[in-house]
């Protein structure tokens, strides 16, 4: 993770000639995994790349539901998927249905809902791929 982040940091800084901040968004289920740096060394040369981490698992579901930021819906989707990693298709369908109506309730444009919905399609997978057809956007 750190190596690629370091590459992007350098490319963005070189292209735009501005300071760059990096945030690693961690979507794993391990509460203890909290990287904050990548380090590389060779023959006395050492490079340390430090970054901020945002742990999805640490977020509060109720706070995300009331947060007007559109990214809160994406984080909420990921959080619910992490919490239900072992859920069957019925559980996952309930999560996706709930989040779909959450998006509709926020009065998001169809374009925005479609983008977030595309994220939903790839982040949480059903065992039976036909389960997803019930979520066509209106």
Secondary structure, DSSP 8 states (H G I E B T S, - for coil): -HHHHHHHHHHHHHHH-S----EEEE--S-TT----EEEEEETTEEEEEE-EEEEGGGS-HHHHHH---THHHHHHHHHHHHHTTT--HHHHHHHHHHHHHHHHHTT--HHHHHHHHHHHHHHS--SSGGGGGGG---
